[in-house]
């Protein structure tokens, strides 16, 4: 599980995958999301623009990401 700190209220799923280094490009992130390979809070998500807030979890191919707000821990 990797914690990804954000400094804003939310981050979009596609941006989270790029920020975490799970996907090198937005196009690749868009593709894996559209293919149903990403889960958000345990459910398959095909919305690349889905907003994730601190405490939300996303997973892809065994990599789990937890969104945290900068300066806090979950």
C-alpha positions as CSV (number, residue, x, y, z in Angstrom):
1,X,0.0,0.0,0.0
2,X,1.4,3.4,-1.0
3,X,0.2,6.6,0.4
4,X,-0.2,9.4,-2.2
5,X,-0.3,12.9,-0.7
6,X,-2.4,15.6,-2.3
7,X,-2.5,19.3,-1.6
8,X,-6.0,19.9,-3.0
9,X,-9.4,18.8,-2.0
10,X,-9.5,15.8,-4.5
11,X,-7.5,14.2,-7.3
12,X,-9.0,12.6,-10.4
13,X,-8.3,8.9,-10.8
14,X,-6.4,9.3,-14.1
15,X,-4.1,11.9,-12.4
16,X,-3.6,9.7,-9.4
17,X,-2.3,6.8,-11.5
18,X,0.2,9.2,-13.2
19,X,1.3,10.9,-10.0
20,X,1.9,7.6,-8.3
21,X,4.0,6.4,-11.3
22,X,1.7,3.4,-11.9
23,X,1.0,4.6,-15.4
24,X,3.6,6.7,-17.3
25,X,1.1,8.6,-19.5
26,X,-2.5,9.8,-19.2
27,X,-3.4,7.8,-22.3
28,X,-2.2,4.6,-20.7
29,X,-4.1,5.5,-17.5
30,X,-7.2,6.2,-19.5
31,X,-6.9,2.8,-21.2
32,X,-6.6,0.7,-18.1
33,X,-9.5,2.5,-16.4
34,X,-11.7,2.1,-19.5
35,X,-10.8,-1.6,-19.6
36,X,-12.1,-2.0,-16.0
37,X,-8.7,-2.9,-14.5
38,X,-8.8,-0.3,-11.7
39,X,-10.8,-0.5,-8.5
40,X,-11.8,2.4,-6.3
41,X,-12.7,1.5,-2.7
42,X,-13.0,-2.2,-3.7
43,X,-15.3,-1.6,-6.7
44,X,-14.4,-1.6,-10.4
45,X,-14.3,2.0,-11.7
46,X,-14.4,2.9,-15.4
47,X,-14.7,6.7,-14.8
48,X,-11.2,8.2,-15.4
49,X,-12.5,11.6,-14.1
50,X,-13.7,10.0,-10.8
51,X,-12.8,12.3,-7.9
52,X,-10.8,10.7,-5.1
53,X,-10.7,12.3,-1.7
54,X,-8.4,11.6,1.3
55,X,-9.1,8.1,2.6
56,X,-10.1,6.7,-0.8
57,X,-8.2,3.7,-2.2
58,X,-7.4,2.8,-5.7
59,X,-5.8,-0.5,-6.9
60,X,-4.4,-1.8,-10.2
61,X,-2.5,-5.0,-10.8
62,X,-1.8,-5.6,-7.1
63,X,-0.7,-2.0,-6.4
64,X,-2.8,-0.3,-3.8
65,X,-2.8,3.5,-3.5
66,X,-4.3,5.4,-0.6
67,X,-5.1,9.1,-1.0
68,X,-4.0,11.3,1.9
69,X,-4.0,15.0,2.4
70,X,-0.6,16.5,2.8
71,X,0.3,16.6,6.5
72,X,-2.1,13.9,7.6
73,X,-2.0,10.2,7.9
74,X,-4.7,7.5,7.5
